[in-house]
Amino acid sequence: MSTGQTMLTIAAMFLLSTLILRSNRIFLATSSVMFDTKFAVLGTSIATSIIEDASNKAFDQSSDTASVYNLNELTSSGLLGPEAGEVYEFFNDIDDYNGYSGVDTSMPSAKFNIDCSVYYVTSSNLNSASSSETWNKKITVSISSESMADTIRMSSVFSYWFFR
């Protein structure tokens, strides 16, 4: 083997090594994006499930069994949250989710932290809490995990309607 052939062989090995390293880097980056996407979809599903569960509950403790006609009959904005003895599986109205924190470990690949807040909002400003009772409550569900790069936040506004 001459010097020229040796140099060509070394150059070919260098090019092959460079291509293999680039391919591995691309595969690793793709895997990372796939896992981030998977965990984001799972977190979104958990948040959606909680909001859907809340939508099946009464608007307020006062409206659980009877109609409410006056804002003064609603739970005070400072008292939003579960009543004594109520736990997550047995919440009966939307504001019981206020302050709820939990951990979802149903997925073997990740542990998801759940935090909920509920507050009154006005129809003219749905993005900030109202200090007084209104016919609208906003629930915000935050899902975080060590396996995810970002926190997922989903919100929904529930309004109370009654017909006379």
LUMSETI-494149 format. One record per residue: residue in one letter; x, y, z of N, C-alpha, C in turn; residue number from 1. Coordinates in steps of 0.05 Angstrom, whole numbers, plus 5000, padded with zeros to 4 digits. Example, Ala and Ser with C-alpha at 12.3 -4.5 7.8 and 13.67 -1.06 7.14 Angstrom:
// residues 2
 type n_xx n_yy n_zz ca_xx ca_yy ca_zz c_xx c_yy c_zz seq
    a 5264 4886 5156  5246  4910  5156 5264 4934 5156   1
    s 5257 4955 5142  5273  4979  5143 5258 5001 5157   2
This chain:
// residues 164
 type n_xx n_yy n_zz ca_xx ca_yy ca_zz c_xx c_yy c_zz seq
    m 5017 4977 5000  5000  5000  5000 5018 5025 5000   1
    s 5013 5043 4982  5030  5066  4980 5019 5088 4999   2
    t 5034 5109 5001  5027  5132  5019 5001 5145 5010   3
    g 4997 5147 4984  4972  5159  4974 4947 5143 4981   4
    q 4950 5116 4980  4927  5099  4987 4922 5101 5017   5
    t 4943 5103 5033  4940  5105  5062 4926 5131 5069   6
    m 4933 5153 5055  4921  5179  5060 4891 5178 5053   7
    l 4885 5165 5030  4857  5163  5022 4841 5146 5042   8
    t 4853 5125 5052  4839  5108  5072 4834 5124 5097   9
    i 4853 5140 5107  4850  5156  5131 4829 5177 5126  10
    a 4828 5190 5103  4808  5210  5097 4780 5197 5096  11
    a 4779 5173 5084  4753  5159  5083 4743 5152 5111  12
    m 4761 5143 5128  4754  5136  5156 4745 5161 5171  13
    f 4758 5183 5166  4751  5209  5179 4723 5217 5171  14
    l 4717 5216 5145  4690  5223  5135 4669 5204 5146  15
    l 4674 5178 5147  4655  5159  5158 4650 5165 5187  16
    s 4671 5170 5202  4667  5177  5231 4650 5202 5235  17
    t 4656 5222 5218  4640  5247  5220 4611 5242 5214  18
    l 4605 5226 5193  4577  5220  5186 4563 5204 5208  19
    i 4577 5185 5220  4565  5169  5242 4559 5187 5266  20
    l 4578 5205 5273  4573  5223  5296 4550 5242 5291  21
    r 4548 5252 5267  4525  5270  5260 4499 5255 5261  22
    s 4499 5231 5251  4474  5215  5251 4465 5209 5280  23
    n 4484 5202 5297  4477  5197  5325 4467 5222 5338  24
    r 4479 5245 5333  4469  5270  5344 4441 5276 5335  25
    i 4435 5272 5310  4408  5277  5299 4388 5258 5312  26
    f 4395 5232 5315  4377  5213  5328 4372 5220 5357  27
    l 4392 5229 5371  4388  5237  5399 4370 5262 5401  28
    a 4374 5281 5384  4357  5305  5384 4329 5298 5378  29
    t 4325 5280 5358  4298  5271  5351 4284 5257 5374  30
    s 4299 5240 5388  4288  5226  5411 4280 5245 5433  31
    s 4296 5265 5438  4290  5285  5458 4264 5300 5452  32
    v 4261 5308 5427  4237  5322  5418 4213 5304 5420  33
    m 4216 5278 5413  4194  5259  5415 4185 5255 5444  34
    f 4204 5254 5462  4197  5251  5491 4183 5276 5501  35
    d 4194 5299 5494  4181  5324  5502 4152 5326 5492  36
    t 4148 5318 5467  4121  5318  5456 4103 5298 5469  37
    k 4113 5274 5475  4098  5254  5489 4089 5263 5516  38
    f 4107 5275 5531  4100  5284  5558 4081 5308 5557  39
    a 4084 5325 5537  4066  5348  5534 4037 5338 5528  40
    v 4035 5318 5511  4009  5307  5504 3996 5294 5529  41
    l 4012 5279 5544  4002  5267  5569 3994 5288 5589  42
    g 4010 5309 5593  4003  5330  5611 3978 5345 5602  43
    t 3975 5350 5577  3951  5363  5566 3926 5345 5571  44
    s 3930 5319 5568  3907  5301  5573 3899 5302 5602  45
    i 3918 5303 5620  3911  5304  5649 3896 5330 5655  46
    a 3907 5353 5645  3894  5379  5650 3865 5379 5638  47
    t 3862 5369 5614  3836  5368  5602 3817 5351 5618  48
    s 3827 5328 5628  3810  5311  5644 3800 5325 5669  49
    i 3817 5340 5682  3809  5355  5706 3788 5376 5700  50
    i 3793 5391 5678  3773  5412  5670 3747 5399 5662  51
    e 3748 5377 5648  3723  5363  5641 3708 5352 5666  52
    d 3723 5342 5685  3711  5333  5710 3698 5356 5725  53
    a 3712 5379 5725  3700  5403  5738 3675 5413 5724  54
    s 3674 5410 5698  3651  5419  5683 3626 5403 5689  55
    n 3629 5379 5700  3606  5363  5708 3596 5368 5736  56
    k 3609 5387 5750  3601  5393  5777 3583 5418 5778  57
    a 3570 5422 5800  3554  5446  5804 3571 5471 5803  58
    f 3559 5493 5796  3574  5519  5795 3584 5527 5823  59
    d 3567 5523 5843  3574  5532  5870 3561 5513 5890  60
    q 3571 5513 5915  3559  5497  5936 3529 5504 5939  61
    s 3523 5530 5936  3495  5539  5939 3477 5529 5916  62
    s 3489 5525 5893  3473  5517  5870 3474 5486 5866  63
    d 3484 5472 5885  3487  5443  5883 3459 5430 5883  64
    t 3441 5440 5899  3415  5427  5901 3392 5446 5895  65
    a 3398 5472 5893  3376  5492  5888 3387 5514 5869  66
    s 3369 5529 5858  3377  5552  5841 3385 5575 5858  67
    v 3404 5591 5848  3413  5615  5861 3405 5639 5845  68
    y 3393 5659 5858  3383  5682  5844 3398 5708 5851  69
    n 3415 5707 5871  3429  5731  5881 3458 5724 5884  70
    l 3476 5743 5877  3504  5738  5880 3513 5734 5909  71
    n 3498 5746 5927  3504  5743  5956 3501 5714 5966  72
    e 3487 5698 5951  3483  5670  5958 3506 5652 5951  73
    l 3524 5662 5934  3547  5647  5925 3569 5646 5946  74
    t 3587 5626 5944  3609  5624  5963 3627 5649 5960  75
    s 3635 5660 5983  3652  5683  5983 3678 5678 5969  76
    s 3689 5698 5955  3713  5694  5940 3737 5685 5958  77
    g 3737 5692 5983  3758  5684  6001 3755 5656 6012  78
    l 3732 5644 6007  3727  5617  6017 3725 5595 5996  79
    l 3734 5602 5972  3734  5582  5950 3753 5559 5957  80
    g 3743 5535 5953  3759  5511  5959 3740 5490 5969  81
    p 3751 5466 5975  3734  5445  5984 3723 5450 6012  82
    e 3698 5441 6017  3687  5444  6043 3699 5422 6061  83
    a 3694 5424 6087  3706  5404  6106 3698 5376 6098  84
    g 3718 5359 6096  3713  5330  6091 3712 5323 6061  85
    e 3713 5343 6043  3712  5337  6015 3741 5331 6005  86
    v 3743 5310 5989  3768  5303  5977 3765 5301 5947  87
    y 3786 5301 5932  3786  5304  5903 3765 5286 5889  88
    e 3764 5261 5895  3745  5244  5881 3716 5251 5886  89
    f 3710 5266 5908  3683  5271  5915 3676 5301 5915  90
    f 3690 5317 5900  3684  5345  5897 3656 5347 5885  91
    n 3640 5367 5895  3613  5370  5885 3608 5396 5870  92
    d 3627 5415 5871  3624  5440  5856 3651 5449 5846  93
    i 3650 5468 5828  3675  5477  5814 3695 5488 5832  94
    d 3687 5505 5851  3707  5518  5868 3722 5499 5887  95
    d 3712 5474 5890  3727  5455  5906 3755 5449 5895  96
    y 3759 5454 5870  3785  5450  5858 3806 5471 5865  97
    n 3797 5493 5877  3815  5515  5885 3834 5504 5906  98
    g 3860 5506 5901  3881  5497  5919 3887 5468 5917  99
    y 3874 5454 5899  3879  5425  5896 3907 5421 5885 100
    s 3922 5404 5897  3949  5396  5888 3950 5365 5889 101
    g 3960 5353 5869  3963  5325  5869 3986 5316 5851 102
    v 3990 5290 5851  4011  5278  5834 3998 5255 5819 103
    d 4002 5255 5792  3992  5233  5776 4016 5216 5769 104
    t 4015 5191 5779  4036  5172  5774 4026 5149 5757 105
    s 4004 5153 5743  3993  5131  5727 4010 5124 5703 106
    m 4028 5141 5695  4046  5136  5672 4073 5127 5684 107
    p 4083 5104 5675  4108  5094  5687 4132 5111 5678 108
    s 4129 5126 5657  4152  5142  5646 4155 5169 5659 109
    a 4135 5179 5673  4138  5206  5685 4118 5209 5708 110
    k 4125 5228 5725  4107  5235  5747 4099 5264 5742 111
    f 4072 5269 5742  4062  5295  5736 4051 5308 5761 112
    n 4059 5333 5766  4049  5349  5789 4026 5366 5779 113
    i 4004 5365 5794  3979  5380  5786 3974 5401 5807 114
    d 3968 5425 5797  3961  5448  5815 3937 5462 5802 115
    c 3916 5466 5818  3892  5479  5808 3886 5505 5824 116
    s 3874 5524 5810  3864  5548  5823 3838 5555 5810 117
    v 3820 5565 5827  3793  5574  5818 3788 5601 5830 118
    y 3778 5620 5814  3771  5646  5824 3749 5658 5807 119
    y 3736 5678 5818  3715  5692  5804 3728 5711 5784 120
    v 3715 5714 5761  3724  5734  5741 3699 5749 5731 121
    t 3704 5772 5720  3682  5787  5708 3681 5782 5679 122
    s 3659 5785 5666  3656  5780  5638 3672 5801 5621 123
    s 3678 5824 5633  3694  5844  5619 3724 5839 5621 124
    n 3733 5823 5641  3761  5818  5644 3765 5789 5654 125
    l 3768 5771 5636  3770  5742  5643 3798 5734 5653 126
    n 3817 5752 5651  3845  5745  5658 3854 5753 5686 127
    s 3837 5767 5701  3845  5774  5728 3822 5767 5747 128
    a 3830 5761 5771  3811  5752  5792 3794 5776 5801 129
    s 3769 5770 5807  3752  5790  5818 3751 5786 5849 130
    s 3751 5807 5864  3750  5805  5893 3722 5800 5903 131
    s 3702 5802 5886  3675  5797  5894 3662 5775 5877 132
    e 3640 5765 5886  3627  5743  5873 3615 5752 5846 133
    t 3618 5736 5826  3606  5741  5799 3593 5715 5790 134
    w 3580 5716 5767  3568  5693  5755 3588 5676 5739 135
    n 3614 5683 5741  3634  5669  5725 3657 5660 5744 136
    k 3666 5635 5740  3689  5625  5754 3709 5614 5734 137
    k 3734 5619 5739  3755  5610  5721 3772 5589 5735 138
    i 3776 5566 5723  3794  5546  5734 3819 5546 5717 139
    t 3842 5545 5730  3868  5543  5717 3882 5518 5728 140
    v 3889 5500 5710  3903  5475  5717 3931 5477 5706 141
    s 3951 5473 5724  3979  5473  5717 3990 5445 5720 142
    i 4004 5435 5700  4016  5409  5700 4046 5413 5696 143
    s 4062 5402 5714  4091  5403  5711 4103 5376 5717 144
    s 4127 5372 5707  4141  5347  5711 4170 5351 5707 145
    e 4187 5336 5721  4215  5337  5717 4222 5328 5689 146
    s 4205 5312 5676  4209  5301  5650 4202 5321 5628 147
    m 4189 5343 5635  4180  5363  5615 4197 5389 5617 148
    a 4201 5401 5595  4216  5427  5595 4199 5450 5605 149
    d 4173 5449 5599  4155  5471  5605 4132 5462 5623 150
    t 4119 5481 5635  4094  5476  5650 4070 5480 5632 151
    i 4051 5463 5633  4027  5465  5617 4006 5479 5635 152
    r 3994 5500 5624  3972  5514  5638 3948 5515 5620 153
    m 3926 5505 5630  3901  5506  5615 3879 5519 5633 154
    s 3863 5535 5621  3842  5549  5636 3815 5546 5622 155
    s 3794 5548 5638  3767  5548  5627 3750 5566 5645 156
    v 3731 5579 5633  3712  5596  5648 3685 5582 5649 157
    f 3674 5580 5673  3648  5569  5676 3629 5591 5686 158
    s 3605 5592 5674  3586  5612  5681 3560 5599 5691 159
    y 3547 5613 5710  3522  5602  5721 3499 5615 5706 160
    w 3481 5598 5697  3457  5607  5683 3433 5595 5697 161
    f 3413 5611 5701  3388  5601  5712 3365 5613 5696 162
    f 3344 5598 5694  3320  5607  5679 3297 5609 5698 163
    r 3283 5631 5695  3260  5636  5713 3234 5627 5700 164
